[in-house]
Amino acid sequence: MSIVEGTSAKADAAAGSSSAELAKLLSAAAVRERCSLVYHWVDAGHSQHFTLDERRLADVAAYVADVTRAAYPDLNIPPHSRWRHFSAGGIERWASILQKLHSATVNERARAAIDLATVSVFLDAGAGDQWRYREQATGLVFARSEGLAIASLDMFTDGLFSSQPERPLQVDATALKAIDTEKLAQGLQVNTDNPLIGLDRRAALLRRLGHALEVRPDLFGSSRRPGCLADCLALQNRDGRIPASLVLSTLLESLSSIWPSGLVVNGVGVGDAGYHPAVRINDATDRIVPFHKLSQWLTYSLIEPLAMADLTVVNLDELTALAEYRNGGLFVDLGVICPRRPIDAPQEVSSELVNEWRALTVILMDELLGLVRQRLGLNSAFALPHLLQGGTWSAGRKIALERRPPSGPSPIPLATDGTVF
């Protein structure tokens, strides 16, 4: 073997090793596995930040079951997704968009729905306590996730995310790359009296999304649209069934580079992840615990758009719960996750404390699922997305409003940048 051949072989081996290490982080299974390591670390008493009182899980299950029954008396619970927010105020806004797409094919309607869900989810990372959005068509005012959903839907309808004026109801790479802070501020009604946290970083995130779409025509087609994922996934279905893990892995493999986490493995960004000393791995992924909150939120939010293209997302429990402050706050407020000392100062989302809190949330939600099923008398068809919707997200908001009126902020203050939570 020549020196050149030997060098090339070593480079190929290194690249293969790098890909294998990176693959360890880009799945829901990796989220669950590594969060479990953090959970056992805390349970063993090693944490400087938290202790656990799992005797209180039964109280949490009772609280969540009551909230679920109040919201869905017939227990016909839809999956947790962005589509619930698009109907805020009892208005079916997507129906009016479908009227404008009346002449479009079924597949084109699905592409449009995926376009909308994608850009809306990526804008949904915490709005802060002060920001509000007034919907022009109704005069209704929304805050937080609902406000961001309605604002993104209005921007989508107005064609802000399309580079083709004659086809406003789409999202494409060219338009996203042109998004600047001023355009986004106008669409979100942001001003000095109505501030939104992380506005600059949200605009930058959309531009990076545009670049990610542009370099993957194999996934996003010649038009470089998120909606073309439906066409790609249709080629991989079995009798119209798509595993949830496949949808998520496709999103992570193609879009992880857009996240500004600062975590890089062998030159590749690993998305929404943090460091924790409980995670000891003998390779470049040592101490890294992935969460992939927005990517999993997007996966949940693609269930209904993919159904429009006759694709059924199955094995939903392959995904994990969303590691965010409503689900995590529920466990803090009801005494399962117990801070060792008062936490008054805003915590950076990259801190060990927050990474630990998020990891505990993922594992405790798995435990809570079975308890709530029993309380409601449901079977395994009641999966994590139904628990979230029924459910823990609303229960987390409810208890936060009871404990910290009037806005119900997180029990652990966060210094968020608008791109993680």
Buried (B, 14 or more C-beta within 10 A) or exposed (E): EEEEEEEEEEEEEEEEEBEEBBBBBBBBBBBBBBBBBBBEBBBEEEBEBBEBEEEBBEEBBBBBBEBBBEBBEEBEBBBBBBBBBBBBEEBEBBEEBBEEBEEBEEBBBBBBBBBBBBBBBBBBBBBBBEBBBBBEEEEBEBBBBBBBBBBBBBBBBEBBBBBEEEEBBBBBBBBBBBBEBEBBBEBBBBEEEBBBBBBEBBBBBBBBBBBBBBEBEEBBBEBBBBBBBBBBBBEEBEEEEBBBBBBBBBBBBBBBBBBEBEBEBBEBBBBBBBBBBBBEBEEBBEBBBBBBBBBBBBBBBBBBBBBBBEBEBBEBBBBBBBBBBBBBBBBBBBBBBEBEEEBEEEBBBBBBBBBBBBBBBBBBBBBBBEBBBEBBEBEEEBBBBBBBBBBBBBBBBBBBEEBBEEEBBBBBEBEBBBBBB
